[in-house]
């Protein structure tokens, strides 16, 4: 299945590993590694840090609206094979003014993680996908976790995805990737629920990051209520924290695209990943669907605390 923006946690983990190795600092300005890339309409890479990219506090505009010119079945089929380089995606975003001054607010922007992927390449000489494979996927033996790039098909066996582009409309098979936004460091990875659980369990257990870097990853800011996340959700460095009804909370990072949603969660004791493979065209219905997923995850993790181990 596609895991969408859950990819961001893998990418953030690599950048934090590089910080732990002393190869970069989270306080480095973007311009140190990508000179002149973030520029235009008031966007300024000299004033934005790597930490702000990871935490969505950069104020940078999201490129996504620029690569979805027609949100319909016809538009999906017409544009799904269009590919863009990371540089082109960032250039789309630079056509728009920032949402706020760096560090002055929080707003989810996929552009941030396109830039993180570019920084990883600038530091290591390898693509973010190569670094994710060598640093995370292979060591954890995630045999079904892929960084497919612009390859649009899922390996068999796989889930099929269906998107309703308008309320009451027909369901469109969207299993083939929409490459304008399904091909980069912000959300292109393929995995399974089992592999995703293994990744978040390993991350929580300190298998992937030293204590100092894991603590940085878990330094959170409040997510605005209008983002659609469960009440009380906070965002770290590529990692979301959501409170549990039974106390405490869980770490994860949801992901979605046309026709699918992935919702992984780990409270440090147990892990669960819920995946959906159809998305409604009505915003209220989709919001209710996501609330139900959050309730399911809450029930699963709280119930696991009550189980008695033989």
Legacy VTK file of the C-alpha trace (Angstrom):
# vtk DataFile Version 3.0
C-alpha trace
ASCII
DATASET POLYDATA
POINTS 310 float
0.000 0.000 0.000
1.024 3.614 -0.406
1.817 5.371 2.872
1.882 8.964 1.593
3.186 11.471 4.108
4.256 8.750 6.524
7.307 8.976 4.248
8.146 12.205 6.083
9.064 10.342 9.283
11.558 8.166 7.385
13.098 11.248 5.775
13.214 13.183 9.054
14.940 10.224 10.712
17.719 10.329 8.107
18.252 14.066 8.567
18.401 13.636 12.347
20.932 10.820 11.942
23.083 13.197 9.904
22.746 15.795 12.664
23.842 13.181 15.199
26.886 12.433 13.060
27.826 16.119 13.095
27.404 16.477 9.358
24.827 19.242 9.691
23.026 21.237 12.358
19.272 21.621 12.733
19.919 25.338 13.048
21.641 25.533 9.662
19.828 27.868 7.282
18.462 26.147 4.210
20.640 28.401 2.062
23.802 26.848 3.503
23.032 23.587 1.721
20.783 24.817 -1.095
22.031 28.311 -1.966
19.512 30.372 -3.878
16.876 27.621 -4.085
14.414 29.191 -1.637
13.992 32.666 -3.066
11.162 34.752 -4.460
7.877 36.346 -3.368
9.328 36.980 0.089
10.583 33.420 0.633
14.175 33.470 1.871
16.275 30.364 2.519
18.768 32.432 4.492
16.159 32.907 7.229
14.699 29.389 7.397
16.391 26.609 9.381
16.377 22.874 8.790
14.481 22.492 12.070
11.722 24.731 10.723
11.462 22.612 7.572
11.085 19.443 9.628
8.496 20.991 11.946
6.435 22.886 9.336
7.197 26.212 10.999
9.017 27.632 7.950
6.005 29.458 6.518
6.829 28.145 3.036
3.852 27.714 0.680
2.774 24.231 -0.384
3.437 23.281 -4.000
0.590 20.741 -4.117
-2.079 23.065 -5.509
0.200 23.850 -8.446
0.378 20.206 -9.551
-3.338 19.424 -9.262
-4.784 21.675 -11.977
-7.992 19.630 -12.295
-9.351 17.820 -9.231
-11.551 15.338 -11.079
-11.493 11.875 -12.589
-10.521 13.383 -15.931
-7.792 15.474 -14.330
-6.387 12.515 -12.406
-6.157 10.349 -15.512
-4.813 13.144 -17.691
-2.100 14.344 -15.327
-1.117 11.284 -13.288
1.961 10.451 -15.382
3.378 13.997 -15.318
6.672 14.037 -13.449
8.543 16.895 -11.805
12.007 17.162 -10.325
12.447 18.290 -6.734
13.759 21.598 -8.039
10.638 22.091 -10.154
8.364 21.374 -7.189
10.166 23.959 -5.081
10.008 26.444 -7.970
6.217 26.036 -8.077
6.058 26.952 -4.397
8.286 29.984 -4.893
5.584 31.561 -7.048
3.611 32.221 -3.862
4.323 34.374 -0.809
5.047 32.717 2.542
2.181 32.062 4.927
4.043 33.691 7.832
7.503 34.700 8.977
9.815 31.730 9.693
9.099 30.388 13.163
6.021 32.565 13.672
3.377 29.866 13.111
2.625 26.315 12.003
1.251 25.219 8.657
1.667 21.874 6.927
3.583 22.266 3.680
4.892 19.427 1.543
7.474 21.823 0.112
9.367 21.577 3.407
10.116 17.906 2.871
11.004 18.267 -0.784
13.723 20.579 0.516
14.750 18.147 3.274
15.244 15.482 0.609
17.393 17.895 -1.402
19.459 18.730 1.691
20.104 15.030 2.330
21.502 14.733 -1.183
23.607 17.876 -0.775
25.127 16.521 2.448
25.650 12.873 1.492
25.920 12.884 -2.282
23.103 10.304 -2.373
19.379 10.694 -2.905
17.082 10.681 0.118
15.681 7.380 -1.173
19.127 5.741 -1.175
19.783 6.987 2.349
16.404 5.743 3.613
17.139 2.336 2.114
20.653 2.041 3.528
19.992 3.583 6.952
16.482 2.322 7.763
14.931 -0.172 5.372
17.810 -2.645 5.120
18.929 -2.554 8.787
15.343 -3.147 9.964
14.753 -5.764 7.240
11.650 -4.026 5.951
11.353 -6.351 2.988
8.154 -4.785 1.641
9.077 -1.120 2.028
10.011 0.650 -1.191
11.091 4.077 -2.403
9.667 3.817 -5.936
10.354 7.298 -7.258
8.418 7.785 -10.480
7.462 4.144 -10.907
3.659 4.413 -10.718
2.630 0.818 -10.009
2.330 -1.101 -6.752
4.007 -4.532 -6.554
1.590 -7.435 -6.224
-0.238 -8.301 -4.073
-1.511 -4.838 -3.232
-4.535 -2.875 -2.096
-6.615 -1.038 -4.664
-7.438 2.617 -4.048
-10.631 4.490 -4.963
-11.264 8.228 -4.899
-14.608 9.980 -5.110
-13.714 13.320 -6.649
-17.081 14.990 -6.005
-19.845 14.379 -3.456
-22.160 11.635 -4.673
-19.950 10.965 -7.684
-18.557 7.685 -8.946
-15.547 6.058 -7.321
-12.434 6.264 -9.521
-9.723 3.613 -9.313
-6.631 5.601 -8.285
-4.304 2.697 -7.576
-1.837 4.024 -10.152
0.215 6.793 -8.540
-0.496 10.451 -9.247
3.135 11.250 -10.008
2.917 15.055 -9.744
2.860 14.557 -5.950
3.450 10.823 -5.399
7.111 10.766 -6.397
9.294 12.567 -3.854
10.486 12.911 -0.247
7.175 14.301 0.947
5.102 11.200 0.312
6.137 8.574 -2.219
6.922 5.442 -0.199
5.208 2.063 -0.404
5.035 -0.302 2.561
2.842 -2.734 4.496
1.154 -2.364 7.862
3.607 -4.870 9.340
6.679 -3.006 8.063
5.262 0.347 9.135
4.614 -0.989 12.647
8.171 -2.297 12.777
9.572 1.093 11.766
7.651 3.072 14.392
8.400 0.469 17.070
12.113 0.689 16.287
12.007 4.481 16.249
10.261 4.600 19.639
12.746 2.089 21.083
15.761 4.196 20.113
17.032 1.774 17.479
17.341 4.451 14.804
18.295 7.638 16.656
20.577 8.446 19.550
18.765 9.770 22.662
19.617 13.409 21.891
18.234 13.241 18.352
15.139 11.284 19.404
14.468 13.948 22.029
14.763 16.646 19.346
12.341 14.736 17.130
9.844 14.665 20.009
10.013 18.388 20.764
6.543 19.360 19.622
4.474 22.409 18.809
0.717 22.697 18.821
-1.172 21.769 15.651
-3.980 24.264 14.931
-7.495 22.889 15.368
-8.407 23.633 11.744
-5.767 21.193 10.471
-8.232 18.331 10.968
-6.069 16.294 13.332
-7.534 14.859 16.574
-7.798 17.443 19.379
-4.539 17.874 21.250
-2.316 16.695 18.399
1.182 18.149 18.409
3.938 18.034 15.772
7.614 17.309 16.330
10.288 16.873 13.671
8.488 14.684 11.160
6.502 13.041 13.940
2.989 13.594 15.282
1.899 13.083 18.892
-1.768 12.350 19.602
-3.303 12.004 23.094
-5.006 8.757 24.127
-8.264 8.598 26.060
-6.625 6.233 28.567
-3.769 8.637 29.282
-0.518 9.456 27.576
-0.430 9.413 23.819
1.067 7.857 20.721
3.597 8.791 18.050
2.990 8.398 14.349
2.471 10.258 11.093
-0.588 9.847 8.914
-0.384 9.872 5.142
-2.857 10.104 2.312
-3.280 10.625 -1.392
-5.934 9.999 -3.998
-7.937 7.048 -2.701
-5.939 6.052 0.368
-5.076 6.940 3.950
-2.465 5.351 6.219
-2.528 5.970 9.989
0.361 4.381 11.920
0.645 4.743 15.692
2.936 3.538 18.473
2.651 4.276 22.190
6.000 2.620 22.935
4.301 -0.599 24.058
2.245 -1.535 21.008
1.928 -0.405 17.405
-0.978 -0.384 14.988
-1.411 0.838 11.416
-4.852 1.448 9.961
-5.152 1.804 6.198
-8.156 2.964 4.196
-8.490 2.447 0.469
-11.356 4.702 -0.521
-11.847 8.405 0.148
-15.129 10.306 -0.123
-15.646 13.490 -2.094
-17.618 15.208 0.650
-15.459 17.024 3.204
-17.774 16.299 6.155
-17.864 12.601 5.319
-14.091 12.495 5.070
-13.724 14.266 8.409
-16.064 11.711 10.004
-14.079 8.886 8.396
-10.834 10.183 9.904
-12.437 10.643 13.321
-13.503 7.010 13.186
-9.939 5.958 12.336
-8.605 7.963 15.267
-11.176 6.318 17.554
-10.189 2.876 16.271
-6.493 3.536 16.936
-7.298 4.903 20.400
-9.351 1.787 21.207
-6.658 -0.570 19.916
-3.815 0.996 21.892
-5.827 1.510 25.088
-7.164 -2.046 24.912
-3.651 -3.423 24.499
-2.754 -1.972 27.897
-5.440 -4.110 29.528
-4.233 -7.367 28.033
-2.512 -9.740 30.431
0.687 -11.271 29.104
0.865 -15.046 29.884
LINES 1 311
310 0 1 2 3 4 5 6 7 8 9 10 11 12 13 14 15 16 17 18 19 20 21 22 23 24 25 26 27 28 29 30 31 32 33 34 35 36 37 38 39 40 41 42 43 44 45 46 47 48 49 50 51 52 53 54 55 56 57 58 59 60 61 62 63 64 65 66 67 68 69 70 71 72 73 74 75 76 77 78 79 80 81 82 83 84 85 86 87 88 89 90 91 92 93 94 95 96 97 98 99 100 101 102 103 104 105 106 107 108 109 110 111 112 113 114 115 116 117 118 119 120 121 122 123 124 125 126 127 128 129 130 131 132 133 134 135 136 137 138 139 140 141 142 143 144 145 146 147 148 149 150 151 152 153 154 155 156 157 158 159 160 161 162 163 164 165 166 167 168 169 170 171 172 173 174 175 176 177 178 179 180 181 182 183 184 185 186 187 188 189 190 191 192 193 194 195 196 197 198 199 200 201 202 203 204 205 206 207 208 209 210 211 212 213 214 215 216 217 218 219 220 221 222 223 224 225 226 227 228 229 230 231 232 233 234 235 236 237 238 239 240 241 242 243 244 245 246 247 248 249 250 251 252 253 254 255 256 257 258 259 260 261 262 263 264 265 266 267 268 269 270 271 272 273 274 275 276 277 278 279 280 281 282 283 284 285 286 287 288 289 290 291 292 293 294 295 296 297 298 299 300 301 302 303 304 305 306 307 308 309
